[in-house]
Amino acid sequence: MNFTSMLQRAERQNQSLLCVGLDPDPTRFPQRFKGDASKIFDFCAAIVDATAELTIAFKPQIAYFAAHRAEEQLERLINHIRRAAPQVPVILDAKRGDIGSTAEQYAIEAFERYGADAVTLSPFMGFDSVQPYLKHHGKGAFLLCRTSNPGGDDFQNQRLASVAGEPLLYEHIAQLAQGPWNLNGQLGLVVGATYPGEIERVRALAPTLPLLIPGVGAQGGDALATVKAGWRSQMDADGLPETTGAIIVNSSRAILYASSGEDFAAAARREALKTREVLRAALLA
């Protein structure tokens, strides 16, 4: 099963657009784990177990593991997700971007070592830095397009005078990902929830690509505006609504750290359930 099919299955089965980001910070763990990096797996596995049927994807951020020499815990965690939530794909948030020969090694790391279903990439070095990931059949790659951080304006919102029509850089990336770069239908785009106008523009330029949308929750992105801007559907052969370009709306800290007490997993579940329902309601609004 390819990545897009996994997304569609998880969306239908879990009735969800919510992606739970796994960004473990031991200084914010509940008291019995607090400050103990050896408990990263235990903390994240508890979150996974509490939210497994509420999500369209899980998104572990590799830096939060590597900074604490916890790569083996990340491997264990992804294996745990496979057992606890086999219907939910895993997006490794790595934001890699390097020359082809190095990209080949990063692709092996993401897809063979960790067993992720998709990975986030920076397209700054061009197509040859993306292509090695597309050689892994059925895997997905999300290109940074219009990110949620304020500094995204420095490059992404600048015009390309040498390209026909002088598109903004993020618009050019969206066009490449929808068109010539998307050789096997494996590409998606990262677009921040803090810029709903840009989400709508990206969706117009890339109508069929899955959009990974961080920034809902602690970063202040509006769930209703996000869904309205990014979600599109059409009627299938049976007259039922069918998603034409999936959206994967990520929330990390608001869910992970919903409580600092012993009820942290139950609190994470409540927050995930609330966010899932807000996103579902937005589909009907």
C-alpha positions in Angstrom: 0.0 0.0 0.0 1.4 3.4 -1.0 1.5 6.5 1.3 -1.5 8.2 -0.3 -3.6 5.0 0.1 -2.6 4.8 3.8 -3.7 8.4 4.3 -7.0 7.8 2.7 -7.6 4.7 4.8 -6.6 6.4 8.1 -8.9 9.4 7.3 -11.8 7.1 6.6 -11.2 4.7 9.5 -10.4 7.3 12.1 -12.6 10.0 10.7 -9.8 12.4 11.2 -7.6 15.1 9.6 -5.5 15.4 12.8 -1.8 14.5 12.8 -0.2 14.1 16.2 3.3 15.5 16.3 5.7 13.7 18.6 8.3 16.3 19.8 9.4 14.9 23.1 11.1 17.4 25.4 12.1 15.7 28.7 12.0 19.0 30.6 8.3 19.1 29.9 7.5 15.5 30.8 5.2 14.6 33.7 6.9 14.4 37.1 7.7 10.7 37.0 9.6 11.1 33.7 10.7 14.7 34.0 14.2 15.4 32.8 14.9 11.7 32.0 15.7 11.2 28.3 15.7 7.5 28.7 11.9 7.7 29.1 11.3 9.3 25.7 9.9 6.0 24.3 7.7 5.5 27.3 6.2 9.0 27.1 5.6 8.9 23.4 4.3 5.4 23.4 1.7 6.4 26.0 0.6 9.3 23.7 0.4 7.0 20.7 -1.8 4.5 22.7 -4.1 7.2 23.9 -4.6 8.8 20.4 -4.2 5.9 18.0 -7.8 5.9 16.7 -8.1 9.7 16.5 -5.3 10.5 14.0 -4.6 10.5 10.3 -0.9 10.3 11.0 1.9 10.5 13.6 4.8 12.8 13.0 7.9 12.2 15.1 10.4 15.1 14.9 13.8 13.5 14.6 15.8 16.3 16.3 13.9 15.8 19.6 15.2 12.2 19.6 18.7 12.7 18.2 19.5 15.6 20.6 19.2 13.1 23.4 20.9 10.1 21.7 17.5 8.5 21.5 17.5 7.3 17.9 17.0 3.7 19.1 14.0 4.9 21.1 12.7 6.4 17.8 13.1 3.0 16.1 11.2 1.3 18.9 8.5 4.0 18.8 7.8 3.6 15.1 7.7 -0.2 15.6 5.2 0.4 18.4 3.1 2.6 16.2 3.0 -0.3 13.7 1.6 -2.6 16.3 -0.7 -0.2 18.1 -2.0 1.7 15.1 -1.3 -0.2 11.9 -3.7 1.9 10.0 -1.9 5.2 10.8 1.1 6.3 8.6 4.2 7.7 10.1 5.8 11.0 8.7 9.4 11.4 9.8 9.9 15.2 10.3 13.5 15.5 9.3 13.6 18.4 6.8 16.5 16.9 5.0 18.0 18.6 2.0 21.4 17.6 0.5 23.1 16.4 -2.7 22.0 13.2 -4.4 24.6 10.8 -3.0 24.0 12.1 0.6 20.2 12.2 0.0 20.4 8.4 -0.9 21.7 7.8 2.6 19.1 10.0 4.3 16.4 8.1 2.4 17.8 4.8 3.7 17.8 6.3 7.2 14.2 7.4 6.9 12.6 4.5 5.1 14.8 1.5 6.0 16.3 2.2 9.4 13.2 4.0 10.9 10.6 2.5 8.6 8.8 5.8 8.1 6.1 6.1 5.4 7.0 9.6 4.5 9.6 12.3 5.2 9.8 16.1 5.2 12.4 17.6 2.8 13.8 21.0 1.9 13.7 21.5 -1.8 16.3 24.3 -1.8 19.0 22.2 -3.5 16.8 21.2 -6.4 15.2 18.1 -7.8 18.4 15.9 -7.6 18.2 16.3 -3.8 14.6 15.0 -3.8 14.8 12.3 -6.4 16.6 9.6 -4.3 13.6 9.5 -1.9 11.2 8.8 -4.8 13.1 5.7 -5.7 11.6 4.1 -2.5 8.4 2.6 -3.9 5.2 3.6 -2.1 6.9 6.2 0.2 6.0 9.8 0.4 8.0 13.1 0.6 6.6 16.4 1.8 8.5 19.5 0.4 8.7 22.6 2.5 6.6 25.1 0.6 5.2 27.9 2.8 6.3 27.3 6.4 4.6 28.6 9.6 7.6 30.4 11.0 7.9 34.2 10.6 11.2 33.9 8.8 9.6 32.0 6.0 9.0 35.4 4.4 12.7 35.8 3.9 12.8 33.5 0.9 9.4 31.8 0.4 7.5 35.0 -0.2 10.0 36.5 -2.7 9.3 36.8 -6.4 11.3 34.8 -9.0 12.0 37.3 -11.8 13.7 34.7 -14.0 10.6 32.4 -14.0 7.7 33.0 -16.4 4.9 34.9 -14.6 7.3 35.9 -11.7 5.7 33.6 -9.1 6.6 33.7 -5.5 9.1 31.1 -4.5 6.5 29.0 -2.6 4.2 29.2 -5.6 7.0 27.9 -7.8 7.6 25.0 -5.4 3.9 24.1 -5.4 3.9 24.1 -9.3 7.0 21.9 -9.5 5.6 19.4 -6.9 2.2 19.2 -8.7 3.9 18.9 -12.1 7.3 17.7 -13.3 8.8 16.7 -10.0 6.0 14.4 -9.0 7.1 11.4 -11.1 5.3 8.7 -9.2 2.6 10.6 -7.3 4.7 10.5 -4.1 5.0 14.2 -3.3 3.2 16.5 -0.9 3.8 20.0 0.5 4.2 21.5 3.9 2.2 24.7 4.3 1.8 26.4 7.7 -1.6 26.9 9.3 -0.6 30.4 10.3 -1.1 31.5 6.6 -4.5 30.3 5.5 -4.4 32.6 2.4 -1.3 30.9 1.2 -2.8 27.4 1.9 -5.6 28.4 -0.4 -3.1 29.5 -3.1 -1.1 26.3 -2.8 -4.2 24.3 -3.0 -5.2 26.1 -6.2 -1.7 25.4 -7.7 -1.5 21.8 -6.4 -5.1 20.5 -6.3 -4.3 16.8 -5.8 -1.3 16.8 -3.5 -1.5 16.0 0.2 -0.8 19.1 2.4 1.0 18.7 5.7 -0.2 21.7 7.7 1.6 22.4 11.0 0.8 25.3 13.3 -2.6 24.5 14.7 -2.6 24.6 18.5 0.3 26.1 20.3 1.5 28.1 17.2 -2.0 29.7 16.9 -3.2 28.5 13.6 -7.0 28.6 13.1 -8.5 25.1 12.5 -11.6 26.4 10.7 -9.6 28.7 8.3 -7.1 25.9 7.7 -9.7 23.3 6.7 -11.6 25.8 4.5 -8.4 26.8 2.7 -7.0 23.4 2.1 -9.6 20.7 1.9 -11.3 19.8 -1.4 -13.6 17.0 -2.3 -15.6 15.8 -5.3 -18.3 13.1 -5.8 -17.1 9.6 -6.5 -18.9 7.1 -8.8 -21.4 6.3 -6.0 -22.3 9.9 -5.4 -20.3 10.1 -2.2 -17.8 12.8 -1.3 -14.2 11.8 -2.1 -11.1 13.8 -1.0 -9.1 15.0 -3.9 -6.2 16.5 -2.0 -5.7 15.3 1.6 -4.9 17.7 4.4 -2.9 16.5 7.4 -3.3 19.1 10.2 -0.6 18.7 12.8 -0.7 19.6 16.5 2.2 18.7 18.7 2.7 20.6 22.0 -1.0 21.3 22.7 -1.6 17.6 22.7 1.7 16.3 24.2 1.7 18.6 27.1 -2.0 19.0 27.8 -1.2 18.0 31.4 2.0 17.7 33.4 0.4 15.3 35.8 -0.1 11.5 35.9 -3.1 12.0 33.7 -0.9 13.3 30.8 -2.0 10.5 28.4 -5.7 10.9 29.2 -5.3 14.7 28.8 -3.6 14.2 25.5 -6.5 12.1 24.3 -9.0 14.7 25.4 -7.1 17.4 23.5 -6.7 15.2 20.4 -10.4 14.3 20.5 -11.3 18.0 20.8 -9.1 19.0 17.9 -10.3 16.2 15.7 -13.9 17.2 16.3 -13.1 20.9 15.6 -11.5 19.8 12.3 -14.4 17.6 11.4 -16.9 20.3 12.2 -15.0 22.7 9.9 -15.7 20.3 7.0 -19.4 21.0 7.4 -19.2 24.7 8.3 
